[in-house]
Amino acid sequence: MDKLLIRGGRRLAGEIEIAGAKNAALPILCAGLLTADTIALSNVPKLQDVATIQKLLRQMGLSIEDKAGALALHGRDVTKLEAPYEMVKTMRASILVLGPLLARFGEAKVSLPGGCAIGSRPVDQHIKGLQAMGAEIRIEAGYIYAKAKRLKGARIVTDMITVTGTENLLMAATLADGVTVLENAAREPEVSDLANLLVAMGAKIEGIGSDRLLVTGVPELHGAAHAVIADRIETGTFLCAVAATGGDVTLKHTRADLLNAVIDKLRDAGAVLTSGQDWIRVQMSGRPKSVSFRTTEYPGFPTDMQAQLMALNCIAEGRSRVTETIFENRYMHVQELNRLGASIETDSHTAVVHGVSKLIGAPVMATDLRASASLVIAGLAAEGETLVDRIYHLDRGYDRMEVKLSAVGADIQRIR
């Protein structure tokens, strides 16, 4: 099992290229099920989660060609309308095949995702929405069985804001008969990126970027070309790494407007950030200042950046308060950060971080994707050696993180 060995205390300087967004690429790849024509995708990140969803889609009959880093999806030979448990259990995003399969083929058999390390992510809103569109759905032996001769337009108000739920229902609605209105829709940039691809494929969608999406169904969708947006979470992670260690780094192929809430907090912490159309420069000198924050749906502070900013708060001046409102079990990185000398107390959804003057390297263990990123940030800032175990979590969402950090001066290496 791979580990990362980090010798902390190095100043970071140079440039880092940001990859395409994992959370946009996954639903976009599933959109290949909606048409028999070819979809040409560029800026698709090379990540474990992306490889997993491609394996599932190929198993269904979707042809995926890799042409010099760009992907060509061909959906004319999709015949297996099932997502088996063996595939879905490794990645919950596999539920995103449900809407496209039901919309185009009239049936689907998709395994229930099961548990999740950071908390429950119920799929009841997906099912409720599809039933409102006329689907007959039953759950049996751990599988969702769905059928519909043709989905019908409906007004759907989800009980909670759900990103994958919005994406699933949005894809289903593109081929439904009539008009579908999605109220309380997720506004994340990754949802908008999916919607923009669907429009390029011939879908009729109004309200992109808002919490109310109006979709007029069309008989069929056609091929299109699309570039996946930049990964705002990878961007934010590297911004936090520079802020925690000091230095001057420019992030290329990214957009500042995708993470305004994170940038505002980093400025409050003392970082100097400037940006252009496709780059962000972060400069940091001296010890950061503590910043309190509360996670919430976009455009608020993203839950996927909570652990990384907490790592920065560990070495900041003062006391900060972190409130997690999205997932009920997303503080598993706290005990590992405390192993490095941090002073963090948790009570239910709140964590209080007392900044310390320095962290000391130690062996730590990653518990989930973003937790692993926080441990890398803490290790970069700590004195001595930090060994991060179970980094297969990290590889799910970061493309060669250690290579990118090494290029800007970090002393970090993968141990196999």
C-alpha positions as CSV (number, residue, x, y, z in Angstrom):
1,M,0.0,0.0,0.0
2,D,1.4,3.4,-1.0
3,K,2.4,6.1,1.5
4,L,3.7,9.6,1.3
5,L,6.8,10.6,3.1
6,I,6.9,14.4,3.7
7,R,9.8,16.4,5.2
8,G,8.2,19.6,6.2
9,G,9.3,23.2,6.4
10,R,10.0,23.9,2.7
11,R,9.0,27.2,1.0
12,L,6.9,26.6,-2.1
13,A,7.5,28.6,-5.3
14,G,6.7,28.1,-9.0
15,E,3.7,27.0,-11.0
16,I,1.1,24.2,-10.7
17,E,-1.3,23.1,-13.4
18,I,-4.8,22.3,-12.1
19,A,-6.6,19.3,-13.6
20,G,-10.2,19.0,-14.7
21,A,-12.9,18.7,-11.9
22,K,-13.5,15.1,-10.7
23,N,-17.0,16.0,-9.6
24,A,-17.9,17.4,-13.0
25,A,-16.2,14.6,-15.0
26,L,-18.2,11.8,-13.3
27,P,-21.7,12.9,-14.2
28,I,-20.4,14.1,-17.6
29,L,-19.1,10.7,-18.4
30,C,-22.5,9.2,-17.4
31,A,-24.2,11.6,-19.8
32,G,-22.6,9.4,-22.6
33,L,-25.4,7.0,-21.9
34,L,-28.0,9.5,-23.2
35,T,-27.1,9.3,-26.9
36,A,-25.9,6.9,-29.5
37,D,-23.7,9.6,-31.0
38,T,-20.2,10.5,-30.1
39,I,-19.3,12.9,-27.2
40,A,-15.7,14.3,-27.3
41,L,-14.4,15.2,-23.9
42,S,-11.2,17.1,-23.0
43,N,-9.6,18.1,-19.7
44,V,-10.8,14.9,-18.1
45,P,-8.7,14.2,-14.9
46,K,-6.7,11.0,-14.6
47,L,-8.0,9.9,-11.2
48,Q,-9.0,6.6,-9.6
49,D,-12.7,7.6,-9.4
50,V,-12.7,8.5,-13.1
51,A,-11.1,5.2,-14.0
52,T,-13.8,3.4,-11.9
53,I,-16.7,5.1,-13.6
54,Q,-15.2,4.4,-17.0
55,K,-14.9,0.7,-16.1
56,L,-18.6,0.6,-15.1
57,L,-19.7,2.4,-18.3
58,R,-17.6,0.1,-20.5
59,Q,-19.2,-2.9,-18.8
60,M,-22.6,-1.5,-19.9
61,G,-21.4,-1.3,-23.5
62,L,-20.4,2.4,-23.7
63,S,-17.3,2.6,-25.9
64,I,-14.6,5.0,-24.5
65,E,-11.6,5.8,-26.6
66,D,-8.6,7.7,-25.1
67,K,-7.0,9.8,-27.8
68,A,-4.0,11.6,-26.5
69,G,-5.6,12.4,-23.2
70,A,-9.0,13.3,-24.8
71,L,-11.9,10.9,-24.5
72,A,-14.4,9.9,-27.2
73,L,-17.6,8.3,-25.9
74,H,-19.8,6.2,-28.2
75,G,-23.1,5.1,-26.8
76,R,-24.6,3.1,-29.7
77,D,-23.8,-0.3,-28.3
78,V,-25.1,0.1,-24.7
79,T,-27.0,-3.1,-23.9
80,K,-26.4,-4.0,-20.2
81,L,-28.6,-1.7,-18.2
82,E,-27.2,-2.6,-14.8
83,A,-24.7,-1.2,-12.3
84,P,-23.7,-4.1,-10.1
85,Y,-22.9,-3.9,-6.4
86,E,-19.3,-4.8,-7.0
87,M,-18.8,-1.6,-9.0
88,V,-21.1,0.7,-7.0
89,K,-19.7,-0.1,-3.6
90,T,-16.3,1.4,-4.5
91,M,-17.8,4.8,-5.5
92,R,-21.2,6.2,-4.7
93,A,-21.2,8.4,-7.8
94,S,-22.1,5.3,-9.8
95,I,-25.8,6.1,-8.9
96,L,-25.5,8.7,-11.7
97,V,-26.2,6.0,-14.3
98,L,-29.8,5.6,-13.0
99,G,-31.3,8.7,-14.6
100,P,-29.7,8.4,-18.1
101,L,-30.5,4.6,-18.4
102,L,-34.1,5.2,-17.4
103,A,-34.5,8.2,-19.7
104,R,-33.0,6.6,-22.8
105,F,-33.8,2.9,-22.4
106,G,-36.8,2.9,-20.1
107,E,-35.3,0.6,-17.5
108,A,-32.4,0.3,-15.1
109,K,-31.1,-1.9,-12.3
110,V,-28.7,-0.1,-10.1
111,S,-27.2,-1.2,-6.8
112,L,-27.9,0.9,-3.7
113,P,-24.6,2.6,-2.9
114,G,-24.3,1.5,0.7
115,G,-22.4,3.2,3.5
116,C,-20.0,6.2,3.3
117,A,-17.1,7.0,5.5
118,I,-18.0,10.7,5.9
119,G,-21.7,10.2,6.5
120,S,-25.0,9.1,4.9
121,R,-25.8,10.2,1.4
122,P,-29.4,9.0,0.9
123,V,-30.6,8.4,-2.7
124,D,-34.3,8.8,-1.7
125,Q,-34.4,12.2,-3.4
126,H,-33.3,10.6,-6.7
127,I,-36.0,8.0,-6.4
128,K,-38.7,10.5,-5.3
129,G,-37.9,12.7,-8.4
130,L,-38.0,9.8,-10.9
131,Q,-41.3,8.5,-9.4
132,A,-42.7,12.0,-9.9
133,M,-41.7,11.7,-13.6
134,G,-43.7,8.5,-13.8
135,A,-41.1,5.8,-13.2
136,E,-42.1,2.6,-11.4
137,I,-39.4,1.9,-8.9
138,R,-39.0,-0.9,-6.4
139,I,-36.1,-1.8,-4.1
140,E,-35.2,-5.4,-3.8
141,A,-32.2,-7.3,-2.5
142,G,-30.1,-4.2,-2.4
143,Y,-30.9,-3.0,-5.9
144,I,-33.1,-0.2,-7.4
145,Y,-35.2,-1.6,-10.2
146,A,-36.7,1.2,-12.3
147,K,-39.0,1.2,-15.4
148,A,-40.8,3.8,-17.5
149,K,-41.9,3.6,-21.1
150,R,-41.3,7.3,-21.3
151,L,-40.6,9.7,-18.4
152,K,-43.1,12.6,-18.1
153,G,-42.3,16.1,-17.2
154,A,-43.0,17.1,-13.5
155,R,-42.4,19.7,-10.9
156,I,-39.9,18.3,-8.4
157,V,-39.1,19.9,-5.1
158,T,-36.3,18.0,-3.3
159,D,-36.4,17.9,0.5
160,M,-32.7,18.8,0.6
161,I,-30.1,20.3,-1.8
162,T,-28.5,17.3,-3.4
163,V,-25.8,17.6,-6.1
164,T,-26.0,14.0,-7.5
165,G,-29.7,14.1,-7.1
166,T,-29.9,17.3,-9.2
167,E,-27.6,15.8,-11.8
168,N,-29.5,12.5,-12.0
169,L,-32.9,14.2,-12.4
170,L,-31.5,16.8,-14.8
171,M,-30.2,14.1,-17.2
172,A,-33.4,12.1,-16.9
173,A,-35.5,15.2,-17.7
174,T,-33.7,16.0,-21.0
175,L,-35.4,13.0,-22.7
176,A,-38.8,13.2,-20.7
177,D,-42.0,14.1,-22.4
178,G,-42.9,17.7,-21.5
179,V,-41.5,20.2,-19.1
180,T,-39.7,19.3,-15.8
181,V,-39.0,21.9,-13.2
182,L,-36.3,21.1,-10.6
183,E,-36.8,23.3,-7.5
184,N,-34.2,23.5,-4.7
185,A,-31.6,22.4,-7.3
186,A,-27.9,22.3,-6.4
187,R,-26.0,25.4,-7.8
188,E,-22.5,23.9,-7.8
189,P,-20.3,24.8,-10.8
190,E,-20.1,21.0,-11.6
191,V,-23.9,20.9,-12.0
192,S,-23.7,23.8,-14.4
193,D,-20.9,22.2,-16.3
194,L,-23.0,19.1,-16.8
195,A,-26.0,21.3,-17.9
196,N,-23.8,23.1,-20.4
197,L,-22.7,19.8,-22.0
198,L,-26.4,18.6,-22.2
199,V,-27.3,21.9,-23.9
200,A,-24.5,21.3,-26.4
201,M,-26.1,17.8,-27.0
202,G,-29.4,19.4,-27.8
203,A,-31.1,19.6,-24.4
204,K,-33.3,22.6,-23.6
205,I,-32.4,23.8,-20.1
206,E,-33.2,27.2,-18.5
207,G,-31.9,28.6,-15.3
208,I,-28.4,27.1,-15.3
209,G,-26.5,28.2,-12.2
210,S,-29.7,28.9,-10.3
211,D,-31.7,26.8,-7.8
212,R,-34.6,26.4,-10.3
213,L,-33.9,24.4,-13.5
214,L,-36.6,24.3,-16.2
215,V,-36.0,21.4,-18.7
216,T,-38.1,20.9,-21.8
217,G,-37.7,17.3,-22.9
218,V,-36.5,16.5,-26.5
219,P,-37.0,13.2,-28.4
220,E,-33.2,12.5,-28.6
221,L,-29.8,14.0,-27.9
222,H,-26.9,14.2,-30.3
223,G,-23.1,14.2,-30.0
224,A,-21.1,17.2,-28.8
225,A,-17.6,18.3,-27.7
226,H,-16.9,19.6,-24.2
227,A,-14.0,20.6,-22.0
228,V,-14.4,19.7,-18.3
229,I,-14.1,22.8,-15.9
230,A,-11.2,23.2,-13.6
231,D,-11.2,21.4,-10.3
232,R,-12.0,24.1,-7.7
233,I,-11.3,21.7,-4.8
234,E,-7.8,20.8,-6.1
235,T,-7.3,24.5,-6.6
236,G,-8.3,25.3,-3.0
237,T,-6.2,22.5,-1.6
238,F,-3.0,23.9,-3.2
239,L,-4.0,27.5,-2.1
240,C,-4.2,26.2,1.5
241,A,-0.8,24.3,1.1
242,V,1.0,27.5,0.0
243,A,-0.8,29.5,2.8
244,A,0.4,27.0,5.4
245,T,4.0,26.8,4.2
246,G,4.7,30.2,2.8
247,G,5.9,31.1,-0.7
248,D,4.7,32.3,-4.0
249,V,2.9,29.9,-6.4
250,T,0.7,30.5,-9.5
251,L,-2.0,28.0,-10.2
252,K,-2.7,27.7,-13.9
253,H,-5.8,26.5,-15.9
254,T,-8.2,27.3,-13.1
255,R,-10.7,30.0,-12.2
256,A,-11.0,32.2,-9.1
257,D,-14.8,32.7,-9.6
258,L,-15.4,29.0,-8.8
259,L,-14.2,29.4,-5.2
260,N,-14.9,32.9,-4.0
261,A,-15.8,31.7,-0.5
262,V,-12.5,29.9,0.0
263,I,-10.5,32.8,-1.5
264,D,-12.2,35.3,0.9
265,K,-11.2,33.1,3.9
266,L,-7.6,32.8,2.7
267,R,-7.3,36.6,2.4
268,D,-8.7,36.9,6.0
269,A,-5.9,34.5,7.0
270,G,-3.3,36.8,5.5
271,A,-2.6,35.4,2.1
272,V,-2.3,37.7,-0.9
273,L,-4.2,36.4,-3.9
274,T,-4.4,37.8,-7.4
275,S,-6.0,36.3,-10.4
276,G,-6.7,36.4,-14.1
277,Q,-9.0,34.6,-16.5
278,D,-7.3,31.2,-16.0
279,W,-4.8,31.6,-13.2
280,I,-4.6,32.4,-9.5
281,R,-1.4,33.5,-7.7
282,V,-1.1,33.0,-4.0
283,Q,1.7,34.7,-1.8
284,M,2.1,34.1,1.9
285,S,4.7,35.4,4.4
286,G,4.5,35.0,8.1
287,R,2.2,33.0,10.2
288,P,-1.5,32.8,9.1
289,K,-4.3,34.3,11.1
290,S,-7.1,32.0,12.4
291,V,-10.4,32.1,10.4
292,S,-13.7,30.7,11.4
293,F,-16.1,29.3,8.8
294,R,-19.3,27.3,8.3
295,T,-19.7,24.8,5.5
296,T,-22.8,25.1,3.3
297,E,-24.0,24.5,-0.2
298,Y,-22.6,26.5,-3.1
299,P,-21.9,29.4,-3.3
300,G,-21.1,29.1,0.4
301,F,-17.9,27.5,1.8
302,P,-17.6,23.9,0.4
303,T,-17.6,20.9,2.7
304,D,-14.9,19.5,0.5
305,M,-12.5,22.3,1.7
306,Q,-13.3,22.0,5.4
307,A,-10.4,19.7,6.3
308,Q,-7.8,21.6,4.3
309,L,-8.6,25.0,5.8
310,M,-8.7,23.4,9.3
311,A,-5.1,22.2,8.7
312,L,-4.2,25.8,8.0
313,N,-6.0,26.9,11.2
314,C,-3.9,24.4,13.2
315,I,-0.8,26.6,12.8
316,A,-2.5,30.0,12.7
317,E,-2.5,32.7,15.3
318,G,-5.6,32.6,17.5
319,R,-8.6,30.4,17.9
320,S,-11.1,29.4,15.2
321,R,-14.5,27.8,15.1
322,V,-15.4,25.4,12.3
323,T,-19.0,24.3,11.8
324,E,-19.8,21.3,9.4
325,T,-23.4,21.4,8.2
326,I,-23.3,19.0,5.2
327,F,-22.0,15.6,6.5
328,E,-22.4,14.3,10.1
329,N,-19.1,12.4,10.3
330,R,-16.6,14.6,8.6
331,Y,-14.1,15.2,11.5
332,M,-12.2,12.0,11.3
333,H,-9.0,13.9,10.3
334,V,-9.1,15.7,13.6
335,Q,-7.5,13.0,15.7
336,E,-4.8,12.6,13.0
337,L,-4.0,16.3,13.0
338,N,-3.8,16.2,16.8
339,R,-1.2,13.5,16.4
340,L,0.9,16.1,14.7
341,G,0.6,18.4,17.6
342,A,-2.6,20.3,16.7
343,S,-5.0,21.4,19.4
344,I,-8.6,20.7,18.1
345,E,-11.7,19.9,20.1
346,T,-14.9,18.7,18.6
347,D,-18.5,18.7,19.8
348,S,-21.1,17.3,17.4
349,H,-20.9,19.5,14.2
350,T,-18.5,22.0,15.7
351,A,-14.7,22.0,15.9
352,V,-12.7,24.5,17.9
353,V,-9.1,24.9,16.7
354,H,-6.5,26.5,19.0
355,G,-3.6,27.5,16.8
356,V,-0.1,26.3,17.8
357,S,3.2,27.7,16.8
358,K,4.4,24.6,15.1
359,L,3.4,21.0,14.2
360,I,5.8,18.0,14.6
361,G,5.9,15.3,12.0
362,A,4.5,11.8,12.9
363,P,2.9,8.8,11.2
364,V,-0.7,9.5,10.3
365,M,-3.5,7.7,8.5
366,A,-5.9,9.1,5.9
367,T,-9.5,8.3,6.5
368,D,-11.1,9.8,3.4
369,L,-10.3,11.8,0.3
370,R,-10.2,15.4,1.7
371,A,-8.9,14.3,5.1
372,S,-5.9,12.9,3.3
373,A,-5.3,16.3,1.6
374,S,-5.4,18.0,5.0
375,L,-2.7,15.6,6.4
376,V,-0.5,16.4,3.4
377,I,-0.9,20.2,4.1
378,A,-0.1,19.7,7.8
379,G,2.9,17.5,6.9
380,L,4.2,20.2,4.6
381,A,4.0,22.7,7.4
382,A,5.3,20.5,10.2
383,E,8.9,20.1,11.4
384,G,10.5,16.7,10.7
385,E,9.0,13.8,8.8
386,T,5.4,12.9,8.4
387,L,4.3,9.6,6.9
388,V,0.8,9.6,5.5
389,D,-0.7,6.1,5.2
390,R,-3.7,4.9,3.1
391,I,-3.2,7.5,0.4
392,Y,-5.4,5.5,-2.0
393,H,-8.0,7.9,-0.7
394,L,-5.9,10.8,-2.1
395,D,-5.5,9.2,-5.5
396,R,-9.3,9.1,-5.9
397,G,-9.4,12.9,-6.3
398,Y,-5.9,14.3,-6.9
399,D,-3.8,13.7,-10.0
400,R,-0.2,13.1,-8.9
401,M,-0.3,15.5,-6.0
402,E,3.2,14.6,-4.8
403,V,4.6,15.3,-8.3
404,K,3.0,18.7,-8.5
405,L,4.1,19.7,-5.0
406,S,7.7,18.5,-5.6
407,A,7.9,20.7,-8.7
408,V,7.3,23.8,-6.5
409,G,9.8,22.9,-3.8
410,A,8.2,20.4,-1.4
411,D,10.2,17.5,-0.1
412,I,7.6,14.8,-0.7
413,Q,7.8,11.3,-2.1
414,R,5.6,8.3,-2.7
415,I,6.8,5.1,-1.0
416,R,5.4,2.0,-2.6
